[in-house]
Amino acid sequence: MDIKNTTSSLWKALDLVSLLSGRVRGMSMPELVEAMNMPRSTITRVLNTLMMYGLVEKQDRNYCCGRLFDDWAQRDRHLILKRRYRPLLEELSRRTGELSLLGLHEGNGVVHIDYVESDQRIRVAPAPGTRHPLQVTAMGKLALARRPDLAKQFESPALQEELEEIRRTGVAWNREESVSGMVAMATYGFSDGITEPMLVVSWPVYRFTVEKAQEALSMIEELRAKYSE
């Protein structure tokens, strides 16, 4: 292997995760500085990035690998997430009478990993596993709002203003931007972590109202508490 064609920042992050994964109680900052033999400022930047991504969390004064690290490391992560979220999706679809959808931010897009159709005569069934652009989908915008490093590639002032609103409310919209005649609302799953799935409810335009969207958000909040582990 040619070490010149690797990234030192990633080496540091992987070393840090490997160190923490072997410590159930976690490690304090002084312990990390000693073990890693790196400046505190460097370790702080790496830790902040890992915490933002959801792989590391802070408990009291110690840093440790959290639950999201365990999920992220699973080989068939999509299947595990589908099983965890399926009861919530089914109840959400039944109670709203509309399509409920589960998706993830992966790379330069979002991927639908599961959905539950409504009993309506007119409905749209998404294709699981397909990748959708970030800037025009509800889930994609929600993902961009959590990743300023990715959001800066889009120069549209309107989109940047919309992302600020999403950061404030935790809710993103797709108003016929990707599928004509459909409105989609996305919000967080069991947590707002970057690696956590996102939830979507979608309506045909003629069935959509603001009141229905508000009711759906209230249902999601209730179902998060009901089905979270």
C-alpha positions as CSV (number, residue, x, y, z in Angstrom):
1,M,0.0,0.0,0.0
2,D,1.3,3.5,-0.9
3,I,0.9,5.5,2.3
4,K,1.2,8.7,0.3
5,N,-2.2,8.0,-1.3
6,T,-4.0,8.0,2.1
7,T,-5.5,10.7,4.2
8,S,-3.9,11.5,7.6
9,S,-7.2,12.9,9.0
10,L,-9.0,9.7,8.3
11,W,-6.2,7.7,9.9
12,K,-6.5,9.8,13.1
13,A,-10.3,9.3,13.2
14,L,-10.0,5.6,12.7
15,D,-7.3,5.3,15.3
16,L,-9.5,7.2,17.7
17,V,-12.6,5.1,17.1
18,S,-10.6,1.9,17.4
19,L,-9.3,3.2,20.8
20,L,-12.7,4.1,22.1
21,S,-14.4,0.9,20.8
22,G,-12.3,-1.1,23.3
23,R,-13.2,1.0,26.3
24,V,-16.7,0.4,27.6
25,R,-16.6,3.3,30.1
26,G,-15.1,5.6,27.5
27,M,-12.0,7.8,28.0
28,S,-11.5,11.4,29.2
29,M,-9.8,14.0,27.2
30,P,-6.5,13.8,29.2
31,E,-6.5,10.0,28.7
32,L,-7.1,10.4,24.9
33,V,-4.3,13.0,24.6
34,E,-1.9,10.6,26.4
35,A,-3.0,7.5,24.4
36,M,-3.1,9.2,21.0
37,N,0.0,11.4,21.6
38,M,-1.6,14.2,19.7
39,P,-2.4,17.8,20.5
40,R,-5.6,18.4,22.4
41,S,-6.8,20.7,19.7
42,T,-6.4,18.0,17.0
43,I,-8.2,15.4,19.1
44,T,-11.0,17.9,19.8
45,R,-11.6,18.5,16.1
46,V,-11.6,14.8,15.3
47,L,-14.0,14.1,18.2
48,N,-16.4,16.9,17.2
49,T,-16.6,15.4,13.7
50,L,-17.2,11.9,15.0
51,M,-19.9,13.2,17.4
52,M,-21.5,15.1,14.6
53,Y,-21.6,12.0,12.5
54,G,-23.0,10.0,15.4
55,L,-20.3,7.5,15.9
56,V,-19.0,9.0,19.2
57,E,-20.9,10.5,22.1
58,K,-20.0,12.2,25.4
59,Q,-21.1,10.8,28.7
60,D,-20.3,13.1,31.6
61,R,-16.5,13.8,31.0
62,N,-15.8,10.7,29.0
63,Y,-16.0,10.1,25.2
64,C,-17.2,6.7,24.0
65,C,-18.7,4.9,21.0
66,G,-22.5,5.1,21.1
67,R,-25.4,3.0,19.9
68,L,-25.1,4.6,16.4
69,F,-21.6,3.2,16.1
70,D,-23.0,-0.3,16.6
71,D,-25.6,0.2,14.0
72,W,-23.2,1.8,11.5
73,A,-20.8,-1.2,11.9
74,Q,-23.5,-3.8,11.0
75,R,-23.0,-5.5,7.6
76,D,-26.7,-5.5,6.7
77,R,-27.6,-2.2,8.3
78,H,-30.6,-1.5,6.0
79,L,-32.3,-4.7,7.2
80,I,-31.7,-3.9,10.8
81,L,-33.1,-0.4,10.4
82,K,-36.2,-1.7,8.5
83,R,-37.0,-4.1,11.3
84,R,-36.6,-1.4,13.9
85,Y,-38.7,1.2,12.1
86,R,-41.3,-1.1,10.5
87,P,-44.0,-0.9,13.3
88,L,-43.7,2.9,13.4
89,L,-44.1,3.1,9.6
90,E,-47.1,0.8,9.6
91,E,-48.9,2.7,12.3
92,L,-48.0,6.1,10.8
93,S,-49.4,5.1,7.4
94,R,-52.6,3.6,8.9
95,R,-53.3,6.7,11.0
96,T,-52.4,9.3,8.3
97,G,-54.0,7.3,5.5
98,E,-51.0,8.1,3.3
99,L,-47.6,6.8,2.2
100,S,-45.0,6.6,5.0
101,L,-41.4,6.2,4.0
102,L,-38.0,5.5,5.6
103,G,-34.7,6.7,4.1
104,L,-31.1,7.3,4.7
105,H,-28.5,9.9,3.6
106,E,-25.8,8.0,1.7
107,G,-23.1,9.7,-0.3
108,N,-24.4,12.3,-2.7
109,G,-28.1,11.4,-2.3
110,V,-30.8,9.8,-0.2
111,V,-31.9,6.1,-0.4
112,H,-35.4,4.8,0.3
113,I,-35.0,1.6,2.4
114,D,-38.6,0.9,3.3
115,Y,-42.2,2.2,2.9
116,V,-45.8,1.4,3.7
117,E,-48.5,2.3,1.2
118,S,-51.8,3.7,2.1
119,D,-55.2,2.2,1.2
120,Q,-56.0,5.2,-1.1
121,R,-57.0,4.4,-4.7
122,I,-54.5,6.9,-6.0
123,R,-51.0,6.5,-4.5
124,V,-47.3,6.5,-5.4
125,A,-45.1,3.6,-4.4
126,P,-41.4,4.5,-4.4
127,A,-38.7,2.1,-5.4
128,P,-36.5,1.0,-2.5
129,G,-32.8,1.2,-3.0
130,T,-32.9,4.0,-5.6
131,R,-30.8,7.1,-5.0
132,H,-32.5,10.5,-5.1
133,P,-30.8,14.0,-5.2
134,L,-30.3,15.9,-2.1
135,Q,-31.4,19.4,-3.1
136,V,-34.9,18.6,-4.4
137,T,-36.2,15.9,-2.0
138,A,-37.6,16.4,1.5
139,M,-35.2,13.9,3.0
140,G,-32.3,15.3,1.0
141,K,-32.9,18.8,2.3
142,L,-33.1,17.5,5.8
143,A,-29.8,15.7,5.3
144,L,-28.2,18.9,3.9
145,A,-29.4,20.9,6.9
146,R,-27.4,18.5,9.1
147,R,-24.3,18.7,6.9
148,P,-23.2,22.3,6.3
149,D,-20.1,20.9,4.6
150,L,-22.3,19.5,1.8
151,A,-24.8,22.3,1.8
152,K,-22.1,24.8,0.8
153,Q,-21.8,23.3,-2.7
154,F,-25.3,24.6,-3.6
155,E,-25.1,28.3,-4.3
156,S,-28.9,28.9,-4.5
157,P,-29.8,31.6,-1.9
158,A,-33.4,30.3,-1.8
159,L,-32.1,26.8,-0.9
160,Q,-29.7,28.1,1.7
161,E,-32.6,30.1,3.3
162,E,-34.7,27.0,3.2
163,L,-32.0,25.0,4.9
164,E,-31.8,27.5,7.7
165,E,-35.6,27.1,8.3
166,I,-35.1,23.3,8.4
167,R,-32.4,23.6,11.0
168,R,-34.8,25.7,13.1
169,T,-37.9,23.5,12.7
170,G,-36.5,20.0,12.0
171,V,-39.0,19.6,9.1
172,A,-38.2,19.6,5.4
173,W,-40.5,19.8,2.4
174,N,-40.7,18.6,-1.2
175,R,-43.5,20.5,-3.0
176,E,-43.7,18.8,-6.4
177,E,-40.0,19.4,-6.9
178,S,-39.2,15.8,-7.8
179,V,-42.6,14.3,-8.5
180,S,-45.3,16.4,-10.1
181,G,-48.6,16.3,-8.1
182,M,-46.9,15.1,-4.8
183,V,-46.1,16.8,-1.6
184,A,-43.7,15.2,0.9
185,M,-42.7,16.2,4.4
186,A,-39.6,14.8,6.1
187,T,-38.4,14.8,9.7
188,Y,-36.0,12.9,11.9
189,G,-36.3,9.3,13.0
190,F,-35.6,8.2,16.6
191,S,-32.9,10.8,16.8
192,D,-31.5,13.7,14.8
193,G,-28.1,12.0,14.4
194,I,-26.5,12.2,10.9
195,T,-26.5,8.4,10.5
196,E,-30.1,7.9,11.8
197,P,-32.9,7.3,9.2
198,M,-35.4,10.0,8.3
199,L,-39.2,9.7,8.1
200,V,-41.4,11.0,5.3
201,V,-45.2,11.3,4.8
202,S,-46.3,12.0,1.3
203,W,-49.6,13.2,-0.1
204,P,-51.1,13.9,-3.6
205,V,-51.5,17.6,-3.9
206,Y,-55.3,17.4,-3.9
207,R,-55.3,15.5,-0.6
208,F,-52.8,17.7,1.2
209,T,-53.6,20.3,3.8
210,V,-51.4,22.1,6.3
211,E,-53.6,20.7,9.1
212,K,-52.9,17.1,7.9
213,A,-49.2,17.8,8.0
214,Q,-49.4,19.2,11.5
215,E,-51.3,16.1,12.6
216,A,-48.7,13.8,11.0
217,L,-45.9,15.6,12.8
218,S,-47.8,15.1,16.1
219,M,-48.2,11.4,15.3
220,I,-44.5,11.0,14.5
221,E,-43.6,12.6,17.8
222,E,-46.0,10.2,19.6
223,L,-44.7,7.2,17.7
224,R,-41.1,8.0,18.3
225,A,-41.7,7.7,22.0
226,K,-43.8,4.6,21.6
227,Y,-41.4,2.6,19.5
228,S,-37.9,3.9,20.4
229,E,-35.8,1.5,22.3
